[in-house]
Every structure is written in C-alpha cells, then in structure tokens.
Amino acid sequence: MKEEFASMHKFAERLKERVHGLTEKITADRVKDPKELEANTPEERQEKFLAKSREVWRQFAVHGISITDKFTGRQKLLNRTDLDGAASLGIFKMAGFDVSDIQYVKPGEKVPGRIMVDTGYESGLVVEDNGTVFFDHHGKDSNRASISAAKLVYRVLAETGFLERTPALDALTKFITQVDNQTHPDLKTKEFWENSDKTILGLYRFMDFDHLLQFFQDGHSATDILSDDELKKYSPMVQGQGKDAPPEYKLLKAKVEQRRNIDQSKAKLQELEQDGFVVNTKFGRIVVDIGKKLQGGQLATRAYGYDGYLIYNPEANSFFLGINRGKLDFDPPQGVIVRDTMWIKPADKEPLSAVLKDIINVIGVEDARPSGKLKEFIEQTERVDEVIPQPPKPGETNWTASGLDKFGILPRDFRPEPGKKYLVVVAKDTNPGGQSGVYYLRVIRPA
C-alpha cells in the first residue's frame, strides 16, 4: 500500500494539506516514539516536526550513471548522477538535511526504506507503508508537462516550511524541468545548437548545483553567450591531464568538447541521412544511431529539424528513443515509456529482446521500409535464428548453440531452461563471409 501526491505544474490549494500529510508520514515512519513529535502549541509542533525530520530523513538514493567499460565492454554504474538528481540533493542540503548517506542505484531501481530521488518509476511524491519514499517523475502518470525531481523537492520542502522560495531557485528548478523534459523553447533552434559551446543551455550537463544556483542568482539567462571568464566563474574544477597537472575549469574543457560535437554533428547527420538511417514514423522523421556515433545526440537532431532520435546499442544491451512531438501511446514490447516522450530499455542484465526491426515496426508508418545501409545492417546482423543450447564442456563456461552454419557461443551469464529452444541474433562474426569462424550470439527470447 502507498500514498502519493502526483505533481504537475503547480500546487493547488486543495492539495496543500495532502502534501503536509505525506511529509508528516515520512517523519512519523522514521521516529522511534510518536511522543517525540508532541507539543503544546502548533508553533512548537511545527518546530519539532522540522527538527525531527531533518534528523531522521537521512538515507537517500539517487540513480547513478551507466557507462560501458572500454576495457571489458561490460556496463558499470558510476557513483554520480545527472543534474536533476544532483540539484534535488542540493536543495535537500540547503533545507538543512544531511545527504551524506547516498546510495547510487540503476535508473528505476527501488531500495526499500530509502528516500528515492529522481528514480523508481513513480510520479510525484509517493510514500509507501514500508518507509520507502519517492520524489520522481518517471512513472506512468508522468508526461511532458511533469515537473522535474528538483522542482518537486523544492516545492514540497518550501510548502512544508523547510526552506524559503527564492527567485533564483524558482529559475533554477524551472530550467531543470525544461531541459530534463526537452521543452526549453530554444532547444529546437539551429542558432541554439551552433552557440551551445558558449551557453549554459548547451553546457548545463557539466555543471554542479552550487554553480548553477550562483548563475541564476546573478540574474543570467540560460541562453546568454558567456565569455571564458564567465565560464570559469560558474565552472566546477576537475583534475588536469597528467599526474602533476593542476586542476582545470570543467566548463572550459566542455566548451572545446561541445565545439567538436557541433562540428561533427552536421556532417554525421548528413551521412546518416544518405545511408538510410533516417526513417519515417508515426512521430515524424527519426534518426537511427547504432552504437551512438552521433556525439550531439537528440539536441543535434532537434536543432537540424528531425523529429526524434533512436539510439540502438546491442553491445550495451540497451536502446533509447526520444521524440520531439506527439505521444508514445503504445505498450512497449520491451522497456518502459517515460513521460510519453521516451522509450527506454536501460543497460541491464535483461536480454535485449527487441531487435531493431521490431522497434522500427512499432513506430514506423505502414509504407516505411528500411533502406540503404540501415537495411543492410538489419539483414546481415539481425537475422533471427532458432537454436538449441548445448551445455558447456568440462573446463568451459559458455553454453554453445547447435543448428547454425558456424559454431555459436552464447553469453557467459546465459542459463537456459532445460529443453527450451531460443531465438538468437549474431552479435559478432569472427570471419564475416567465410565458412569458418565463430558466431558470438545474443539471446532474444525463448522460441
């Protein structure tokens, strides 16, 4: 059982009591004796509630960032989060909470008993009877109009008396909502993209909460063209290259990297278009990027007039689709729909059962057919075969597959159900076009 407050653009008066009730429950679930909150007057009761809440709201969790290890090829979770998660924790800290006990989890993962920030696939402020709390905007009821986790945390804490609202925090949380939802009005312009190496709207991913807050306290707009001295002022520091190198300004490094992204993106998009990696769909023209070769990502596709961006990454066991208009209103064959605009299969241990052809069939219009090199990729590397898994031989760890024209090796952690056949695709062919060699296989699902 759980209680929740679903957050949209603003708090209605009739819901203020509900918000107070939920925060009271968070604290009450964590105190050892209810008498600790008793008082003689409402003012004393509020003072005790705030103090006790700051004392017992201590165990937090936020989503980490998944990356592919360049040496092992395996996914690993970094103990850092994105700007929305970092700003949420920063606002808690501003309100007097100790946020040093942070557990970093895979996106969407839930940890019983903790205060989950920007993760959990919930909508709004949700309080479960087991003490688990969610400040999230990734649930089924969330959409393009939903506020960010940071804005939700800010509004809840301001409404219940933990901190005062300020123009800078108003601007900061509005900005985070807009960039997290991809709804900032300037994101769709070519001018934004071409100047994105000199604006916070282009470089916000490299900022931390304290510097972004200072930026808005100084009265800046996210599209202001910033000098190098201004970038230094709002920049976190990072260790320079080399053992004894001095620290460097992160935003100056990011400026150089972003300039390369801008220059690469236009040429790369032209190449993708020529090679057939732009498909017509129900949601407009979608750029298909296999293995994430387009450094500018969805921001670049939007700036150059495309309607969406699909990253298909079988090596990372994941895919991501983001659309700029319309609504993803279907039940996905795999993964989750987030805020009606994103279809995500995260990089986790679940097999990537949706092949690229399946994804295109779901979003494509009836007369859309892959062409060019996209068609070649699907035909050559996504041929679906049915195999019978064979157990490892003594001294070996991998199951193998019979029924193919080459020796097939199944993933190391694959454990089939006895007697079942499985559908697979070839993830790697050690001798393309030859009769010898080995297939490294990716399991889709039971046949």
Buried (B, 14 or more C-beta within 10 A) or exposed (E): EEEBBBBBEEBEEEBEEBBBEBBBBBBBBBBEEEEBBEEEEEEEEEEBBBEBBBBBBBBBBBBBBBEBEEEEEEBEBEEEBBBBBBBBBBBBBBBBBEBEEBBBBBBBBBBEEBBBBBBBBBBBBBBBEEBBBBBBBBBEBBBBEBBBBBBBBBBBBBBBBBBEEBEBBBBBBBBBBBBBBBBBEBBBEEEBBBBBBBBBBBBBEBBBBBBBBBBBBEEBEBBBEBEEEBBBBBBBEBEEEEEEEEEBBBBBBBBEEBBEBBBBBBEBBEEBBEBBBBBBBBBBBBBBBBEBEBBBBBBBBBBBEBBBBBBBBBBBBBBBBBBBEBEBEEEBEBBBBBBBBBBBBBBBEEBBBBBBBBBBEBBBEEEBEBEBBBBEBBEEBBEBBEBBBBEEEEEEEBBBBEEBEBEBBBBEEBEBEEEEBBBBBBBBBEEEEEEEEBBBBBBBBEE
